[in-house]
Amino acid sequence: MQTQLNVFSYLKGWDWCIFTVILLSTVLAALYGHLRLKNRGAQTSMTPLDYLLMGRQLTLPLFVATLVATWYGGIFGISEITFNDGIYNFVTQGVFWYIAYLIFAFFISNKIARYHSMTLPDLTSQMFGPKSAKVAAFFTFLYITPVAYVLSLGMFLHMVFGMDILLGMICGTLLTCLYTAWGGFRSVVFSDLVQFFVMCSAVLLVVIFSVYNFGGLSFLKAHLPASHFSVTGGNSWLNTLVWGFIALTTLIDPSFYQRCFAAKSPHVVKTGILISTFIWFCFDICTTTGALYARAVLPKAEPGQAYFFYAIQLLPNGLRGFFVAGILAIILSTLNSFLFIASNTLSFDMLRTRFQNVVLSNRIAIFAVGAISILLAQFFDESFKRIWLVLGSYYSACLLVPILLGYIRPGRISDNLFVISSLTSAFVMTAWWKFAPHGLIEPFYIGLITSIIILLIGRRNHEALESHITDR
């Protein structure tokens, strides 16, 4: 097998037919969402609730499909980590996250139902106050801006059509923005439904054909370094556990919350997350296994591209086109969701007082978010691991502890204390990143510790003041 190839020349007539059918099905699903939104607006005046959350009518099948599909846009990042570190990917991008999903399902989902919120910052406003909501909106926007998925789309167009990565990011993001803005959350959900079935089938095909052509575990052990079967992949336990804390961002993840806010009932949320967790487990087994085979067969390939090039050469005609459509579905299903949520955060949470027409401002914001994502991809030197680690660290360290304490001890954290804790954590993390010796300790831990200390001191002072007032 070749480490570099012209994918376009590998795709034959049947491949292009299947690819085109799947792509058109996705567009038609988005159009169906637009028509549903339009018909609802014709019957009654369309509200932000209809556009942003489907009027809170998300059923269990749609909940599962859109939640699962939203979670895997960084397929080339998964390939990169597995290629370099082996099953470390399954631990850091899988096991840690399953634990977080279960915590969310059993301990967070019912608490969300108490608040009739539209977005995560809106929920933060109800729990802590308006200042906290603005700070949460800023970090949410930073975290949910789809930098990694814009980069993935650019890489996809580069590998399939030979397009320059930057040009691919621009063209692909523009088209995604157009259909995402078209029908609101309904377009996102119905397109996710098509993409869900395609992406799951595509990664399963790679595993089946890999085992058939090369054999099972014995082949992998014979052709991979021993470190690829280590839980830490040669990394320190401290660095490995950072990903465990980043996985806890699920407990405050905007895409999780959006779908929970849109669901018909708390039962749909809890059941849907449990079903989704099982599907994620199966999906992660397939992607990690496929990427291990890619590393074994193409050890000199580029880590981020190895899985894709391996699968193209492995699969027969017809199924190649299906696989290419599956990879595109993985990217688009996450990109359109993150574009939509980031635009919601920008237009609804950050600029709501300036723009009263939420739907129009959201549509404009989608294109602004796309442009910002392309610029940030250049800033991070097109490294998936760096994008996820930096943005995930800031978001988790600054918001995780205060929001969870807000669930556990409602009313105990003031609006000002939330703001001071979050902003100070971000400042300390940035200073540590810039001035501390590289590799000494991850900035995430510094930010998290800072947040905890400030919240403990602030809460103790508040209780002392309350006690003083009571005594008087």
C-alpha positions as CSV (number, residue, x, y, z in Angstrom):
1,M,0.0,0.0,0.0
2,Q,1.1,3.6,-0.7
3,T,1.6,6.2,2.0
4,Q,0.4,9.0,-0.4
5,L,-2.1,8.6,-3.2
6,N,-4.4,10.5,-5.5
7,V,-7.7,9.5,-3.9
8,F,-9.6,11.1,-6.8
9,S,-8.1,8.6,-9.3
10,Y,-9.0,5.7,-7.0
11,L,-12.7,6.5,-7.0
12,K,-14.6,4.8,-9.9
13,G,-18.1,5.3,-11.3
14,W,-19.9,3.3,-8.6
15,D,-17.9,5.2,-5.9
16,W,-19.0,8.5,-7.2
17,C,-22.6,7.4,-7.6
18,I,-22.8,6.2,-4.0
19,F,-21.0,9.3,-2.7
20,T,-23.3,11.6,-4.7
21,V,-26.5,9.8,-3.5
22,I,-25.4,10.1,0.2
23,L,-24.4,13.8,-0.2
24,L,-27.8,14.6,-1.9
25,S,-29.6,12.7,0.9
26,T,-27.9,14.9,3.5
27,V,-28.8,18.1,1.6
28,L,-32.4,16.9,1.2
29,A,-32.6,16.1,4.9
30,A,-31.4,19.7,5.6
31,L,-34.0,21.0,3.2
32,Y,-36.7,18.9,4.9
33,G,-35.7,20.6,8.2
34,H,-36.0,24.0,6.5
35,L,-39.5,23.2,5.2
36,R,-40.6,21.9,8.6
37,L,-39.4,25.2,10.1
38,K,-41.0,27.3,7.4
39,N,-44.3,25.4,7.7
40,R,-44.3,26.0,11.5
41,G,-43.5,29.6,10.9
42,A,-46.5,29.9,8.5
43,Q,-48.9,28.4,11.0
44,T,-47.7,30.5,14.0
45,S,-45.1,33.2,14.4
46,M,-41.7,31.6,14.4
47,T,-40.0,32.0,17.7
48,P,-36.3,31.6,18.8
49,L,-37.5,28.4,20.5
50,D,-38.6,26.9,17.2
51,Y,-35.4,27.9,15.4
52,L,-32.9,27.1,18.1
53,L,-34.4,24.1,19.8
54,M,-37.1,22.6,17.5
55,G,-39.7,23.8,19.9
56,R,-38.4,21.3,22.5
57,Q,-39.9,18.4,20.4
58,L,-36.8,16.2,19.9
59,T,-37.8,12.5,20.1
60,L,-35.6,9.6,21.3
61,P,-34.5,8.3,17.9
62,L,-33.6,11.8,16.7
63,F,-32.0,12.6,20.1
64,V,-29.7,9.6,19.8
65,A,-28.8,10.1,16.1
66,T,-27.9,13.8,16.5
67,L,-26.1,13.3,19.7
68,V,-23.9,10.5,18.4
69,A,-23.3,12.1,15.1
70,T,-22.2,15.4,16.7
71,W,-19.4,13.8,18.7
72,Y,-16.9,12.6,16.1
73,G,-16.0,15.3,13.6
74,G,-12.3,15.1,14.5
75,I,-11.8,11.7,12.8
76,F,-8.3,12.7,11.5
77,G,-7.4,13.8,15.0
78,I,-8.4,10.3,16.3
79,S,-6.2,8.8,13.5
80,E,-3.3,11.0,14.5
81,I,-3.4,10.0,18.2
82,T,-3.9,6.3,17.5
83,F,-1.1,6.3,14.9
84,N,1.3,7.8,17.4
85,D,0.1,6.4,20.7
86,G,-2.0,3.3,20.1
87,I,-4.8,2.3,22.4
88,Y,-4.0,5.4,24.5
89,N,-6.5,7.0,22.1
90,F,-9.3,4.6,23.2
91,V,-8.5,5.5,26.9
92,T,-8.3,9.3,26.5
93,Q,-10.9,9.8,23.8
94,G,-13.2,6.9,24.8
95,V,-13.1,5.4,28.3
96,F,-12.8,8.8,30.1
97,W,-15.7,10.1,28.1
98,Y,-18.0,7.1,28.8
99,I,-17.6,7.8,32.5
100,A,-18.6,11.4,32.0
101,Y,-21.6,10.4,29.9
102,L,-22.9,8.2,32.6
103,I,-22.4,10.9,35.3
104,F,-24.3,13.2,33.1
105,A,-27.2,10.7,32.5
106,F,-27.6,9.8,36.1
107,F,-26.8,13.0,38.0
108,I,-27.1,16.0,35.7
109,S,-29.9,15.3,33.2
110,N,-32.7,15.6,35.8
111,K,-31.2,18.8,37.2
112,I,-31.3,20.5,33.8
113,A,-35.0,19.9,33.6
114,R,-35.6,22.3,36.4
115,Y,-34.5,25.2,34.2
116,H,-36.3,26.1,31.0
117,S,-33.2,27.4,29.4
118,M,-32.3,28.0,25.8
119,T,-28.5,27.7,26.0
120,L,-25.8,26.9,28.5
121,P,-25.0,30.6,29.3
122,D,-28.8,31.1,29.7
123,L,-28.8,28.4,32.3
124,T,-25.8,29.9,33.9
125,S,-27.6,33.2,34.2
126,Q,-30.5,31.5,36.0
127,M,-28.1,29.7,38.4
128,F,-25.7,32.5,39.2
129,G,-26.6,35.8,37.5
130,P,-26.1,38.0,34.3
131,K,-22.4,38.6,34.7
132,S,-21.7,34.9,35.0
133,A,-23.7,34.3,31.9
134,K,-21.5,36.7,29.9
135,V,-18.3,35.0,31.1
136,A,-19.8,31.5,30.4
137,A,-20.8,32.7,26.9
138,F,-17.2,33.8,26.2
139,F,-15.6,30.5,27.2
140,T,-18.4,28.6,25.5
141,F,-17.8,30.4,22.3
142,L,-14.1,29.8,22.5
143,Y,-14.6,26.1,23.2
144,I,-17.4,25.4,20.7
145,T,-15.9,27.3,17.8
146,P,-15.3,24.4,15.3
147,V,-11.6,24.9,14.6
148,A,-10.7,21.2,14.5
149,Y,-13.7,20.3,12.3
150,V,-13.1,23.1,9.8
151,L,-9.5,21.8,9.6
152,S,-10.8,18.3,9.1
153,L,-13.0,19.4,6.3
154,G,-10.0,21.2,4.6
155,M,-7.9,18.1,5.0
156,F,-10.7,15.9,3.5
157,L,-11.1,18.1,0.4
158,H,-7.3,18.2,0.1
159,M,-7.0,14.4,0.2
160,V,-9.9,13.7,-2.1
161,F,-9.8,16.5,-4.6
162,G,-6.2,17.8,-4.2
163,M,-7.4,21.2,-3.0
164,D,-5.2,23.4,-0.9
165,I,-6.1,22.8,2.7
166,L,-6.8,26.5,3.4
167,L,-8.9,26.8,0.2
168,G,-10.7,23.6,1.2
169,M,-11.5,25.0,4.6
170,I,-12.9,28.2,3.1
171,C,-15.0,26.4,0.4
172,G,-16.2,23.6,2.6
173,T,-17.1,25.9,5.6
174,L,-19.0,28.3,3.3
175,L,-21.2,25.5,2.0
176,T,-21.8,24.1,5.5
177,C,-22.7,27.6,6.8
178,L,-25.3,27.9,4.0
179,Y,-27.3,24.8,4.8
180,T,-26.9,25.2,8.6
181,A,-28.3,28.7,8.5
182,W,-31.1,27.6,6.2
183,G,-33.3,25.6,8.5
184,G,-31.9,26.1,12.0
185,F,-31.7,23.2,14.5
186,R,-34.1,21.2,12.5
187,S,-31.8,21.1,9.5
188,V,-28.9,20.1,11.8
189,V,-30.9,17.2,13.3
190,F,-32.4,15.8,10.1
191,S,-29.0,15.9,8.3
192,D,-27.4,14.3,11.4
193,L,-29.9,11.4,11.0
194,V,-28.6,10.5,7.6
195,Q,-25.0,11.1,8.6
196,F,-25.4,8.9,11.7
197,F,-26.2,5.7,9.7
198,V,-23.5,6.4,7.0
199,M,-20.7,7.2,9.5
200,C,-21.3,4.1,11.7
201,S,-21.5,1.8,8.7
202,A,-18.3,3.2,7.1
203,V,-16.0,2.7,10.1
204,L,-17.4,-0.8,10.7
205,L,-16.6,-1.8,7.1
206,V,-12.9,-0.9,7.6
207,V,-12.7,-3.2,10.6
208,I,-14.4,-6.1,8.8
209,F,-12.1,-5.9,5.7
210,S,-9.0,-5.4,7.8
211,V,-9.6,-8.6,9.8
212,Y,-10.5,-10.5,6.6
213,N,-7.3,-9.3,4.7
214,F,-4.7,-9.2,7.5
215,G,-5.9,-11.3,10.4
216,G,-6.8,-10.3,13.9
217,L,-4.9,-9.3,17.1
218,S,-1.8,-11.4,16.3
219,F,-1.2,-9.4,13.1
220,L,-1.4,-6.1,15.1
221,K,0.9,-7.3,17.8
222,A,3.5,-8.4,15.3
223,H,3.5,-5.1,13.4
224,L,3.1,-2.5,16.1
225,P,5.4,-1.2,18.9
226,A,4.6,-2.7,22.3
227,S,3.9,0.9,23.6
228,H,0.8,0.9,21.3
229,F,-0.9,-1.6,23.6
230,S,0.0,0.4,26.7
231,V,-2.8,2.4,28.4
232,T,-0.6,5.5,28.6
233,G,1.0,5.0,25.2
234,G,4.4,6.0,26.7
235,N,2.9,9.2,28.2
236,S,3.0,10.1,31.9
237,W,0.0,9.3,34.0
238,L,-0.3,13.0,34.9
239,N,-0.6,13.9,31.2
240,T,-2.9,11.1,30.6
241,L,-5.3,12.1,33.4
242,V,-5.5,15.6,31.9
243,W,-7.7,14.0,29.2
244,G,-9.9,12.6,32.0
245,F,-10.6,16.0,33.3
246,I,-11.1,17.4,29.8
247,A,-13.7,14.6,29.3
248,L,-15.6,16.0,32.3
249,T,-16.4,19.0,30.0
250,T,-19.2,16.7,28.9
251,L,-20.9,17.8,32.1
252,I,-21.0,21.3,30.8
253,D,-20.7,20.6,27.0
254,P,-22.9,23.0,25.0
255,S,-23.9,20.4,22.4
256,F,-25.1,18.1,25.1
257,Y,-27.1,20.8,26.7
258,Q,-28.6,22.0,23.5
259,R,-30.0,18.5,22.8
260,C,-31.2,18.2,26.4
261,F,-33.0,21.5,26.2
262,A,-34.6,20.4,22.9
263,A,-35.7,17.0,24.1
264,K,-39.3,16.3,24.8
265,S,-38.7,15.0,28.3
266,P,-36.1,14.1,30.9
267,H,-36.7,10.5,30.1
268,V,-35.7,11.0,26.5
269,V,-32.5,12.7,27.7
270,K,-31.4,9.9,30.2
271,T,-32.4,7.0,28.0
272,G,-30.9,8.7,24.9
273,I,-27.5,9.2,26.6
274,L,-27.3,5.6,27.8
275,I,-28.1,4.3,24.2
276,S,-25.6,6.8,22.7
277,T,-22.9,5.7,25.1
278,F,-23.1,2.1,23.9
279,I,-23.0,3.3,20.3
280,W,-20.0,5.5,21.1
281,F,-18.2,2.5,22.6
282,C,-18.8,0.4,19.4
283,F,-17.7,3.4,17.2
284,D,-14.5,4.0,19.2
285,I,-13.6,0.3,18.9
286,C,-14.0,0.5,15.2
287,T,-12.0,3.8,14.7
288,T,-9.2,2.8,17.0
289,T,-8.9,-0.7,15.5
290,G,-9.0,0.7,12.0
291,A,-6.3,3.3,12.8
292,L,-4.1,0.6,14.4
293,Y,-4.3,-1.4,11.2
294,A,-3.4,1.7,9.3
295,R,-0.3,2.2,11.5
296,A,0.7,-1.5,11.1
297,V,0.3,-1.4,7.3
298,L,1.5,2.2,6.6
299,P,4.0,2.9,9.3
300,K,5.6,5.8,7.3
301,A,2.4,7.6,6.5
302,E,1.4,11.0,7.9
303,P,-0.4,10.2,11.2
304,G,-3.5,12.3,10.5
305,Q,-4.0,10.9,6.9
306,A,-2.9,7.2,7.4
307,Y,-6.4,5.9,8.3
308,F,-8.1,7.5,5.3
309,F,-5.4,6.4,2.8
310,Y,-5.4,2.9,4.3
311,A,-9.2,2.5,4.0
312,I,-9.2,3.8,0.4
313,Q,-6.8,1.2,-0.7
314,L,-8.4,-1.6,1.5
315,L,-12.0,-1.3,0.4
316,P,-13.3,-2.5,-3.0
317,N,-15.0,-0.3,-5.6
318,G,-18.4,1.0,-4.5
319,L,-17.6,0.7,-0.8
320,R,-14.7,3.2,-1.3
321,G,-17.3,5.8,-2.3
322,F,-19.4,4.8,0.7
323,F,-16.4,5.2,3.1
324,V,-15.5,8.6,1.6
325,A,-19.1,9.7,2.2
326,G,-18.9,8.3,5.7
327,I,-15.8,10.3,6.6
328,L,-17.4,13.4,5.2
329,A,-20.6,12.7,7.2
330,I,-18.5,12.4,10.4
331,I,-16.9,15.8,9.8
332,L,-20.1,17.6,8.6
333,S,-22.3,16.2,11.4
334,T,-20.0,17.8,14.0
335,L,-19.2,20.9,12.0
336,N,-22.7,22.0,11.4
337,S,-23.7,21.4,15.0
338,F,-20.8,23.4,16.4
339,L,-21.3,26.2,13.9
340,F,-24.9,26.4,15.0
341,I,-24.2,26.3,18.7
342,A,-21.3,28.8,18.5
343,S,-23.5,31.2,16.5
344,N,-26.3,30.8,19.1
345,T,-23.8,31.7,21.8
346,L,-22.6,34.8,19.8
347,S,-26.0,36.1,18.7
348,F,-28.3,34.9,21.5
349,D,-26.1,35.1,24.6
350,M,-23.4,37.7,23.8
351,L,-25.2,40.2,21.5
352,R,-28.9,39.7,22.3
353,T,-29.4,43.2,23.6
354,R,-28.2,44.6,20.3
355,F,-30.0,42.3,17.9
356,Q,-33.6,41.6,18.7
357,N,-34.2,39.4,15.6
358,V,-32.6,36.3,17.0
359,V,-33.1,34.2,13.8
360,L,-31.5,36.8,11.5
361,S,-28.6,37.5,13.8
362,N,-28.0,33.8,14.3
363,R,-27.8,33.3,10.5
364,I,-25.3,36.1,10.2
365,A,-23.3,34.8,13.2
366,I,-22.9,31.4,11.5
367,F,-20.8,32.9,8.8
368,A,-18.8,34.9,11.3
369,V,-18.1,31.8,13.3
370,G,-16.9,30.0,10.2
371,A,-14.5,32.8,9.4
372,I,-13.1,32.8,12.9
373,S,-12.7,29.0,12.9
374,I,-10.6,29.2,9.7
375,L,-8.3,31.9,11.3
376,L,-7.9,29.9,14.5
377,A,-6.9,26.8,12.6
378,Q,-3.9,28.7,11.3
379,F,-3.0,29.9,14.8
380,F,-2.9,26.3,16.1
381,D,-0.6,25.2,13.2
382,E,-3.3,22.7,12.1
383,S,-2.6,20.3,15.0
384,F,-5.7,18.5,16.2
385,K,-4.2,17.4,19.5
386,R,-3.1,21.0,20.3
387,I,-6.6,22.4,19.4
388,W,-8.4,20.0,21.7
389,L,-6.0,20.2,24.5
390,V,-5.8,24.1,24.7
391,L,-9.5,24.9,24.1
392,G,-10.7,22.0,26.3
393,S,-8.3,22.9,29.1
394,Y,-9.5,26.5,29.3
395,Y,-13.2,25.6,29.1
396,S,-13.0,22.8,31.7
397,A,-10.6,24.6,34.2
398,C,-12.6,27.8,34.2
399,L,-16.2,26.6,34.2
400,L,-16.4,23.0,35.3
401,V,-16.1,23.5,39.1
402,P,-18.4,26.5,39.6
403,I,-21.2,25.1,37.5
404,L,-21.0,21.7,39.2
405,L,-21.1,23.4,42.6
406,G,-24.1,25.3,41.4
407,Y,-25.9,22.0,40.9
408,I,-24.7,20.5,44.2
409,R,-25.2,23.6,46.4
410,P,-27.6,25.9,44.6
411,G,-27.4,29.6,45.6
412,R,-24.0,29.3,47.3
413,I,-21.9,30.9,44.6
414,S,-22.5,34.5,43.9
415,D,-22.5,36.2,40.5
416,N,-19.3,38.1,41.2
417,L,-17.5,35.0,42.7
418,F,-18.3,33.0,39.6
419,V,-16.8,35.8,37.4
420,I,-13.7,36.2,39.5
421,S,-13.0,32.5,39.7
422,S,-13.4,31.9,35.9
423,L,-11.4,34.9,34.8
424,T,-8.6,34.4,37.3
425,S,-8.2,30.8,36.3
426,A,-7.9,31.8,32.7
427,F,-5.3,34.5,33.5
428,V,-3.2,32.1,35.6
429,M,-3.3,29.4,33.0
430,T,-2.2,31.8,30.3
431,A,0.7,33.1,32.4
432,W,1.7,29.5,33.2
433,W,1.6,28.5,29.5
434,K,3.8,31.4,28.6
435,F,6.4,31.5,31.4
436,A,6.6,28.1,33.1
437,P,9.1,25.5,31.9
438,H,7.6,23.3,29.2
439,G,6.4,19.9,30.5
440,L,6.7,20.9,34.2
441,I,2.9,20.5,34.8
442,E,0.0,20.9,32.5
443,P,-1.6,24.4,32.6
444,F,-5.0,22.8,33.1
445,Y,-4.1,21.6,36.6
446,I,-3.0,25.1,37.5
447,G,-6.2,26.6,36.3
448,L,-8.4,24.0,38.0
449,I,-6.5,24.5,41.3
450,T,-6.9,28.3,41.0
451,S,-10.6,27.9,40.5
452,I,-11.1,25.7,43.5
453,I,-9.0,27.9,45.8
454,I,-10.9,31.1,44.8
455,L,-14.3,29.4,45.2
456,L,-13.3,28.0,48.6
457,I,-12.0,31.3,49.9
458,G,-14.9,33.3,48.4
459,R,-17.4,30.9,49.9
460,R,-15.8,31.0,53.3
461,N,-15.7,34.8,53.4
462,H,-19.4,34.9,52.3
463,E,-20.4,32.4,55.1
464,A,-18.4,34.4,57.7
465,L,-20.2,37.6,56.6
466,E,-23.6,35.9,56.8
467,S,-22.7,34.6,60.3
468,H,-21.6,38.1,61.4
469,I,-24.9,39.6,60.2
470,T,-26.9,36.9,61.9
471,D,-25.1,37.4,65.2
472,R,-25.8,41.1,65.1
